[in-house]
C-alpha cells in the first residue's frame, strides 16, 4: 500500500487533529471481529472497512433471506440464499481493497469461540440472541478482549463498551440472561430498518474511537428511544 493511496483514501479523517497519521496507522494495524453480519453487523462493516481497519473478521452461519433486505444493506435480492459471511466479505473487500477480510461461515460456539476471538483485538457484538451475547462476553473476559455491544428492538436501541482496560462487562450489568419466555422475538415484534443502521453506525464509531485512543463509553449503557428521540445514559 503506497503513501499516495493512503492519503487519497483516508485524508478527510487524517486531517482531524484527534486522528492524524498516527491514528490512521493504529487503524491499519488493528483487527476487529464482527459477530453477526445482520442488521447491526452490516452498518458496522460498512463504516469500519472504509475507515481503514486493517483486518476484519466476520462470523455468521446464516443465509441471506428476502426479509433481511430492508435492514441488512450489504446484500441484494439476487444474493438471497447465499451465506452472509462470505457475501459480506466480498462486498467489504470492494468497499476497501486495501484491507484484509476473513469470513467465518460458522456458528459461534463454546468449542470455537476462544479460537476465533483470540485472533482479534476488538470484538463487535451484533448478535441477535442472549446465548451468543453471553458466550461472547464470557470469552472476551477470559481473553481480555474489548467488546462493543449493541442491541435493538422495535424503535429502541442500546449501546455499551464492555471489558475495556478494566471496565465492567455484560454480567456486571445483567448477571444472568433472561428466561427464554421473557425474551422478545424480533420475528414477531419487528424492527424499522433504519434503527439497526443508526445503532450499528454508533457501534462502528465507538470501535474506531477505541482503536485510535479517543474517549469512549466506560461502565455506561446508552438507551435510545427513537420514537421521541429520548437518550438516557445509565452508569453501572
LINZITA-V910028 format. One record per residue. RES is the residue in three letters. SS is DSSP state (H for helix, E for strand, C for the rest). Layout:
BEGIN
RES|SS / RES|SS
END
This chain:
BEGIN
UNK|C / UNK|C / UNK|H / UNK|H / UNK|H / UNK|H / UNK|H / UNK|H / UNK|H / UNK|H / UNK|H / UNK|H / UNK|H / UNK|H / UNK|C / UNK|C / UNK|C / UNK|C / UNK|C / UNK|H / UNK|H / UNK|H / UNK|H / UNK|H / UNK|H / UNK|H / UNK|H / UNK|H / UNK|H / UNK|C / UNK|E / UNK|E / UNK|E / UNK|E / UNK|E / UNK|C / UNK|C / UNK|C / UNK|H / UNK|H / UNK|H / UNK|H / UNK|H / UNK|H / UNK|H / UNK|H / UNK|H / UNK|H / UNK|H / UNK|H / UNK|H / UNK|C / UNK|C / UNK|C / UNK|E / UNK|E / UNK|E / UNK|E / UNK|E / UNK|C / UNK|C / UNK|C / UNK|E / UNK|C / UNK|C / UNK|H / UNK|H / UNK|H / UNK|C / UNK|C / UNK|C / UNK|C / UNK|C / UNK|C / UNK|C / UNK|C / UNK|H / UNK|H / UNK|H / UNK|C / UNK|C / UNK|C / UNK|E / UNK|H / UNK|H / UNK|H / UNK|H / UNK|H / UNK|H / UNK|H / UNK|H / UNK|H / UNK|H / UNK|H / UNK|H / UNK|C / UNK|C / UNK|C / UNK|C / UNK|E / UNK|E / UNK|E / UNK|E / UNK|E / UNK|C / UNK|C / UNK|C / UNK|C / UNK|C / UNK|C / UNK|C / UNK|C / UNK|H / UNK|H / UNK|H / UNK|H / UNK|H / UNK|C / UNK|C / UNK|C / UNK|C / UNK|E / UNK|E / UNK|E / UNK|E / UNK|C / UNK|C / UNK|C / UNK|C / UNK|H / UNK|H / UNK|H / UNK|H / UNK|H / UNK|H / UNK|H / UNK|H / UNK|H / UNK|H / UNK|H / UNK|H / UNK|H / UNK|H / UNK|C / UNK|C / UNK|E / UNK|E / UNK|E / UNK|E / UNK|E / UNK|E / UNK|E / UNK|E / UNK|E / UNK|C / UNK|E / UNK|E / UNK|E / UNK|E / UNK|E / UNK|E / UNK|E / UNK|C / UNK|C / UNK|C / UNK|C / UNK|C / UNK|C / UNK|C / UNK|H / UNK|H / UNK|H / UNK|H / UNK|C / UNK|C / UNK|C / UNK|C / UNK|C / UNK|C / UNK|H / UNK|H / UNK|H / UNK|C / UNK|C / UNK|C / UNK|H / UNK|H / UNK|H / UNK|H / UNK|C / UNK|E / UNK|C / UNK|H / UNK|H / UNK|H / UNK|H / UNK|H / UNK|H / UNK|H / UNK|H / UNK|H / UNK|H / UNK|H / UNK|H / UNK|H / UNK|H / UNK|H / UNK|H / UNK|H / UNK|H / UNK|H / UNK|H / UNK|C / UNK|C / UNK|C / UNK|C / UNK|C / UNK|C / UNK|C / UNK|E / UNK|E / UNK|E / UNK|E / UNK|E / UNK|E / UNK|C / UNK|C / UNK|C / UNK|C / UNK|E / UNK|E / UNK|E / UNK|E / UNK|E / UNK|E / UNK|C
END
